[in-house]
Amino acid sequence: MQSSFREDILEALYKAGSVGRSGTGMRDLALLIDRDIDDLEKVIPEMERAGDLVTLADGMIMLTPRGVETGGKIMRKHRILECFFSEMLGMTPESAAVEACT
């Protein structure tokens, strides 16, 4: 099972890949998920060992095929929750998006 932090990383890298970015640097990733680089440096190696992502020689981080699959599932789950919160519970889209992340 993925932790929320790991899911945030996979989702951010999946989004970056879906707009054509071939990789994301550690600093950019930290900004995307609003976490410290130190936090990322602890979990990225674990995620590499698990086969979800790779760090290239230039420091760019990319999803593996397994990571792409998992990132896509996380993205879909997030979107379903977001729609449920806004359409069924009447939350504002902004609130629904925040709540879906948690």
ChimeraX attribute file (.defattr): number of C-alpha atoms within 10 A of each C-alpha:
attribute: neighborCount
match mode: 1-to-1
recipient: residues
	/A:1	5
	/A:2	10
	/A:3	8
	/A:4	11
	/A:5	14
	/A:6	18
	/A:7	18
	/A:8	21
	/A:9	24
	/A:10	27
	/A:11	23
	/A:12	19
	/A:13	25
	/A:14	24
	/A:15	16
	/A:16	17
	/A:17	16
	/A:18	12
	/A:19	8
	/A:20	8
	/A:21	12
	/A:22	13
	/A:23	20
	/A:24	20
	/A:25	14
	/A:26	19
	/A:27	13
	/A:28	12
	/A:29	22
	/A:30	19
	/A:31	11
	/A:32	15
	/A:33	15
	/A:34	10
	/A:35	15
	/A:36	13
	/A:37	14
	/A:38	10
	/A:39	11
	/A:40	18
	/A:41	12
	/A:42	10
	/A:43	13
	/A:44	19
	/A:45	14
	/A:46	13
	/A:47	17
	/A:48	17
	/A:49	10
	/A:50	11
	/A:51	14
	/A:52	21
	/A:53	23
	/A:54	19
	/A:55	17
	/A:56	11
	/A:57	7
	/A:58	8
	/A:59	12
	/A:60	16
	/A:61	20
	/A:62	24
	/A:63	25
	/A:64	14
	/A:65	12
	/A:66	13
	/A:67	22
	/A:68	21
	/A:69	15
	/A:70	19
	/A:71	24
	/A:72	17
	/A:73	16
	/A:74	18
	/A:75	18
	/A:76	13
	/A:77	14
	/A:78	20
	/A:79	16
	/A:80	12
	/A:81	16
	/A:82	23
	/A:83	18
	/A:84	15
	/A:85	19
	/A:86	16
	/A:87	13
	/A:88	9
	/A:89	10
	/A:90	12
	/A:91	16
	/A:92	12
	/A:93	14
	/A:94	11
	/A:95	13
	/A:96	21
	/A:97	18
	/A:98	11
	/A:99	14
	/A:100	17
	/A:101	14
	/A:102	7
